[in-house]
Amino acid sequence: MIEISSPTQQDKIIELLTTMTAGDITFTYKEKKGIALYFETNTDDLEEAAKIAKKAIKGEPWGSILYFRSVPHH
């Protein structure tokens, strides 16, 4: 599972990650706690999944100026 923490654009983050695939890696939205969004992923390499999610968010026009955190959640 990975955690994306962002006070804004949460709906867009959920939509982006749940509709994209990066190679064989997919993301499934699980829950929200405060500003943290939790996503299941189909890879064991959570560090790589967090990096892919961060890169995808930063690649969006609204994400390039967004302050957020993308980390593995154990």
MODELLER restraints for C-alpha pairs under 7 A, 6 or more apart:
rsr = mdl.restraints
at = mdl.atoms
rsr.add(forms.Gaussian(group=physical.xy_distance, feature=features.Distance(at['CA:1:A'], at['CA:38:A']), mean=6.68, stdev=0.5))
rsr.add(forms.Gaussian(group=physical.xy_distance, feature=features.Distance(at['CA:1:A'], at['CA:39:A']), mean=5.46, stdev=0.5))
rsr.add(forms.Gaussian(group=physical.xy_distance, feature=features.Distance(at['CA:1:A'], at['CA:40:A']), mean=4.42, stdev=0.5))
rsr.add(forms.Gaussian(group=physical.xy_distance, feature=features.Distance(at['CA:1:A'], at['CA:41:A']), mean=5.92, stdev=0.5))
rsr.add(forms.Gaussian(group=physical.xy_distance, feature=features.Distance(at['CA:1:A'], at['CA:46:A']), mean=6.89, stdev=0.5))
rsr.add(forms.Gaussian(group=physical.xy_distance, feature=features.Distance(at['CA:1:A'], at['CA:72:A']), mean=6.31, stdev=0.5))
rsr.add(forms.Gaussian(group=physical.xy_distance, feature=features.Distance(at['CA:1:A'], at['CA:73:A']), mean=5.35, stdev=0.5))
rsr.add(forms.Gaussian(group=physical.xy_distance, feature=features.Distance(at['CA:1:A'], at['CA:74:A']), mean=6.74, stdev=0.5))
rsr.add(forms.Gaussian(group=physical.xy_distance, feature=features.Distance(at['CA:2:A'], at['CA:38:A']), mean=5.80, stdev=0.5))
rsr.add(forms.Gaussian(group=physical.xy_distance, feature=features.Distance(at['CA:2:A'], at['CA:39:A']), mean=5.37, stdev=0.5))
rsr.add(forms.Gaussian(group=physical.xy_distance, feature=features.Distance(at['CA:2:A'], at['CA:40:A']), mean=6.57, stdev=0.5))
rsr.add(forms.Gaussian(group=physical.xy_distance, feature=features.Distance(at['CA:2:A'], at['CA:46:A']), mean=6.64, stdev=0.5))
rsr.add(forms.Gaussian(group=physical.xy_distance, feature=features.Distance(at['CA:2:A'], at['CA:50:A']), mean=6.14, stdev=0.5))
rsr.add(forms.Gaussian(group=physical.xy_distance, feature=features.Distance(at['CA:2:A'], at['CA:71:A']), mean=5.73, stdev=0.5))
rsr.add(forms.Gaussian(group=physical.xy_distance, feature=features.Distance(at['CA:2:A'], at['CA:72:A']), mean=4.32, stdev=0.5))
rsr.add(forms.Gaussian(group=physical.xy_distance, feature=features.Distance(at['CA:2:A'], at['CA:73:A']), mean=4.82, stdev=0.5))
rsr.add(forms.Gaussian(group=physical.xy_distance, feature=features.Distance(at['CA:3:A'], at['CA:36:A']), mean=6.27, stdev=0.5))
rsr.add(forms.Gaussian(group=physical.xy_distance, feature=features.Distance(at['CA:3:A'], at['CA:37:A']), mean=5.62, stdev=0.5))
rsr.add(forms.Gaussian(group=physical.xy_distance, feature=features.Distance(at['CA:3:A'], at['CA:38:A']), mean=4.70, stdev=0.5))
rsr.add(forms.Gaussian(group=physical.xy_distance, feature=features.Distance(at['CA:3:A'], at['CA:39:A']), mean=6.47, stdev=0.5))
rsr.add(forms.Gaussian(group=physical.xy_distance, feature=features.Distance(at['CA:3:A'], at['CA:70:A']), mean=5.77, stdev=0.5))
rsr.add(forms.Gaussian(group=physical.xy_distance, feature=features.Distance(at['CA:3:A'], at['CA:71:A']), mean=5.39, stdev=0.5))
rsr.add(forms.Gaussian(group=physical.xy_distance, feature=features.Distance(at['CA:3:A'], at['CA:72:A']), mean=6.07, stdev=0.5))
rsr.add(forms.Gaussian(group=physical.xy_distance, feature=features.Distance(at['CA:3:A'], at['CA:73:A']), mean=5.76, stdev=0.5))
rsr.add(forms.Gaussian(group=physical.xy_distance, feature=features.Distance(at['CA:4:A'], at['CA:36:A']), mean=5.65, stdev=0.5))
rsr.add(forms.Gaussian(group=physical.xy_distance, feature=features.Distance(at['CA:4:A'], at['CA:37:A']), mean=5.13, stdev=0.5))
rsr.add(forms.Gaussian(group=physical.xy_distance, feature=features.Distance(at['CA:4:A'], at['CA:38:A']), mean=6.48, stdev=0.5))
rsr.add(forms.Gaussian(group=physical.xy_distance, feature=features.Distance(at['CA:4:A'], at['CA:68:A']), mean=6.96, stdev=0.5))
rsr.add(forms.Gaussian(group=physical.xy_distance, feature=features.Distance(at['CA:4:A'], at['CA:69:A']), mean=5.52, stdev=0.5))
rsr.add(forms.Gaussian(group=physical.xy_distance, feature=features.Distance(at['CA:4:A'], at['CA:70:A']), mean=4.53, stdev=0.5))
rsr.add(forms.Gaussian(group=physical.xy_distance, feature=features.Distance(at['CA:4:A'], at['CA:71:A']), mean=6.64, stdev=0.5))
rsr.add(forms.Gaussian(group=physical.xy_distance, feature=features.Distance(at['CA:5:A'], at['CA:35:A']), mean=5.41, stdev=0.5))
rsr.add(forms.Gaussian(group=physical.xy_distance, feature=features.Distance(at['CA:5:A'], at['CA:36:A']), mean=4.22, stdev=0.5))
rsr.add(forms.Gaussian(group=physical.xy_distance, feature=features.Distance(at['CA:5:A'], at['CA:37:A']), mean=6.10, stdev=0.5))
rsr.add(forms.Gaussian(group=physical.xy_distance, feature=features.Distance(at['CA:5:A'], at['CA:68:A']), mean=5.47, stdev=0.5))
rsr.add(forms.Gaussian(group=physical.xy_distance, feature=features.Distance(at['CA:5:A'], at['CA:69:A']), mean=5.04, stdev=0.5))
rsr.add(forms.Gaussian(group=physical.xy_distance, feature=features.Distance(at['CA:5:A'], at['CA:70:A']), mean=6.59, stdev=0.5))
rsr.add(forms.Gaussian(group=physical.xy_distance, feature=features.Distance(at['CA:6:A'], at['CA:35:A']), mean=5.49, stdev=0.5))
rsr.add(forms.Gaussian(group=physical.xy_distance, feature=features.Distance(at['CA:6:A'], at['CA:36:A']), mean=6.54, stdev=0.5))
rsr.add(forms.Gaussian(group=physical.xy_distance, feature=features.Distance(at['CA:6:A'], at['CA:67:A']), mean=6.72, stdev=0.5))
rsr.add(forms.Gaussian(group=physical.xy_distance, feature=features.Distance(at['CA:6:A'], at['CA:68:A']), mean=4.63, stdev=0.5))
rsr.add(forms.Gaussian(group=physical.xy_distance, feature=features.Distance(at['CA:6:A'], at['CA:69:A']), mean=6.73, stdev=0.5))
rsr.add(forms.Gaussian(group=physical.xy_distance, feature=features.Distance(at['CA:7:A'], at['CA:35:A']), mean=5.25, stdev=0.5))
rsr.add(forms.Gaussian(group=physical.xy_distance, feature=features.Distance(at['CA:13:A'], at['CA:57:A']), mean=6.92, stdev=0.5))
rsr.add(forms.Gaussian(group=physical.xy_distance, feature=features.Distance(at['CA:14:A'], at['CA:29:A']), mean=6.62, stdev=0.5))
rsr.add(forms.Gaussian(group=physical.xy_distance, feature=features.Distance(at['CA:17:A'], at['CA:27:A']), mean=5.81, stdev=0.5))
rsr.add(forms.Gaussian(group=physical.xy_distance, feature=features.Distance(at['CA:17:A'], at['CA:53:A']), mean=6.91, stdev=0.5))
rsr.add(forms.Gaussian(group=physical.xy_distance, feature=features.Distance(at['CA:18:A'], at['CA:27:A']), mean=5.29, stdev=0.5))
rsr.add(forms.Gaussian(group=physical.xy_distance, feature=features.Distance(at['CA:18:A'], at['CA:28:A']), mean=5.55, stdev=0.5))
rsr.add(forms.Gaussian(group=physical.xy_distance, feature=features.Distance(at['CA:18:A'], at['CA:29:A']), mean=6.62, stdev=0.5))
rsr.add(forms.Gaussian(group=physical.xy_distance, feature=features.Distance(at['CA:20:A'], at['CA:26:A']), mean=6.87, stdev=0.5))
rsr.add(forms.Gaussian(group=physical.xy_distance, feature=features.Distance(at['CA:25:A'], at['CA:41:A']), mean=6.79, stdev=0.5))
rsr.add(forms.Gaussian(group=physical.xy_distance, feature=features.Distance(at['CA:25:A'], at['CA:42:A']), mean=5.99, stdev=0.5))
rsr.add(forms.Gaussian(group=physical.xy_distance, feature=features.Distance(at['CA:25:A'], at['CA:43:A']), mean=6.32, stdev=0.5))
rsr.add(forms.Gaussian(group=physical.xy_distance, feature=features.Distance(at['CA:26:A'], at['CA:41:A']), mean=5.62, stdev=0.5))
rsr.add(forms.Gaussian(group=physical.xy_distance, feature=features.Distance(at['CA:26:A'], at['CA:42:A']), mean=6.00, stdev=0.5))
rsr.add(forms.Gaussian(group=physical.xy_distance, feature=features.Distance(at['CA:27:A'], at['CA:39:A']), mean=5.91, stdev=0.5))
rsr.add(forms.Gaussian(group=physical.xy_distance, feature=features.Distance(at['CA:27:A'], at['CA:40:A']), mean=5.69, stdev=0.5))
rsr.add(forms.Gaussian(group=physical.xy_distance, feature=features.Distance(at['CA:27:A'], at['CA:41:A']), mean=4.70, stdev=0.5))
rsr.add(forms.Gaussian(group=physical.xy_distance, feature=features.Distance(at['CA:28:A'], at['CA:39:A']), mean=5.23, stdev=0.5))
rsr.add(forms.Gaussian(group=physical.xy_distance, feature=features.Distance(at['CA:28:A'], at['CA:40:A']), mean=5.05, stdev=0.5))
rsr.add(forms.Gaussian(group=physical.xy_distance, feature=features.Distance(at['CA:28:A'], at['CA:41:A']), mean=6.32, stdev=0.5))
rsr.add(forms.Gaussian(group=physical.xy_distance, feature=features.Distance(at['CA:29:A'], at['CA:38:A']), mean=6.20, stdev=0.5))
rsr.add(forms.Gaussian(group=physical.xy_distance, feature=features.Distance(at['CA:29:A'], at['CA:39:A']), mean=4.49, stdev=0.5))
rsr.add(forms.Gaussian(group=physical.xy_distance, feature=features.Distance(at['CA:29:A'], at['CA:40:A']), mean=6.44, stdev=0.5))
rsr.add(forms.Gaussian(group=physical.xy_distance, feature=features.Distance(at['CA:30:A'], at['CA:38:A']), mean=5.53, stdev=0.5))
rsr.add(forms.Gaussian(group=physical.xy_distance, feature=features.Distance(at['CA:30:A'], at['CA:39:A']), mean=5.37, stdev=0.5))
rsr.add(forms.Gaussian(group=physical.xy_distance, feature=features.Distance(at['CA:30:A'], at['CA:40:A']), mean=6.60, stdev=0.5))
rsr.add(forms.Gaussian(group=physical.xy_distance, feature=features.Distance(at['CA:31:A'], at['CA:37:A']), mean=5.99, stdev=0.5))
rsr.add(forms.Gaussian(group=physical.xy_distance, feature=features.Distance(at['CA:31:A'], at['CA:38:A']), mean=5.35, stdev=0.5))
rsr.add(forms.Gaussian(group=physical.xy_distance, feature=features.Distance(at['CA:32:A'], at['CA:38:A']), mean=6.25, stdev=0.5))
rsr.add(forms.Gaussian(group=physical.xy_distance, feature=features.Distance(at['CA:46:A'], at['CA:72:A']), mean=5.27, stdev=0.5))
rsr.add(forms.Gaussian(group=physical.xy_distance, feature=features.Distance(at['CA:47:A'], at['CA:72:A']), mean=5.82, stdev=0.5))
rsr.add(forms.Gaussian(group=physical.xy_distance, feature=features.Distance(at['CA:50:A'], at['CA:70:A']), mean=5.41, stdev=0.5))
rsr.add(forms.Gaussian(group=physical.xy_distance, feature=features.Distance(at['CA:50:A'], at['CA:71:A']), mean=5.32, stdev=0.5))
rsr.add(forms.Gaussian(group=physical.xy_distance, feature=features.Distance(at['CA:50:A'], at['CA:72:A']), mean=6.01, stdev=0.5))
rsr.add(forms.Gaussian(group=physical.xy_distance, feature=features.Distance(at['CA:54:A'], at['CA:70:A']), mean=5.89, stdev=0.5))
rsr.add(forms.Gaussian(group=physical.xy_distance, feature=features.Distance(at['CA:57:A'], at['CA:63:A']), mean=5.08, stdev=0.5))
rsr.add(forms.Gaussian(group=physical.xy_distance, feature=features.Distance(at['CA:58:A'], at['CA:64:A']), mean=4.52, stdev=0.5))
